[in-house]
Amino acid sequence: MSNKSVFNYILDMRSDLNHMEEKGVVDFSFIQKIEMLDAEFTKMKQHWVKQRMVSVGSAFIFYSAMHNTNLVLSKMKERFKKAKELGDNPKIACDSRLVMPIISEVYHKTTRAIAEKQNLNPFLPNEMLNLVSTLRATAKLASLLPTIDEEVKKIDNNQLKETATELDKKFVASNLLNNI
């Protein structure tokens, strides 16, 4: 999906959530939209693992932002799936509306960082840290943040090792270049 398509997709999702809240009924086809958006953030997360044109610290901040967005989308999906049986209808739509503008901003700042590459605005990583903090706090208040136990359960140890190895390689290379 192109960046413009993803932005439009997020706007459509926000509109769908407004509609669900107005009608008081959850549309379960929304789960597919969450999955598609989640897949876009997963692709972006992998981009930051392989990124060579920005500092390791900046890449890690953007990787972390993608990871946290995936966590929130995962919890959102879980709540939508169980909305009927848990009586979470239409509360899940209301709660999701709270985080979608933040998710949109995370996507916007990340696409900007990808476009800027080595000319990355030095303030953008700090802006992203603040945005991730806002996302997590808002998601927690809206019951859209997995518990620590839920987060740990979802960790793929092989993927974690691979990501840590990639980040370590970048860190070593960065240090070697700084010592020249």
Secondary structure as UniProt FT lines:
FT   HELIX           3..23
FT   TURN            28..29
FT   HELIX           30..50
FT   HELIX           56..81
FT   HELIX           83..86
FT   TURN            89..90
FT   HELIX           91..116
FT   HELIX           117..119
FT   TURN            122..123
FT   HELIX           124..141
FT   TURN            142..143
FT   HELIX           148..153
FT   HELIX           157..178
//
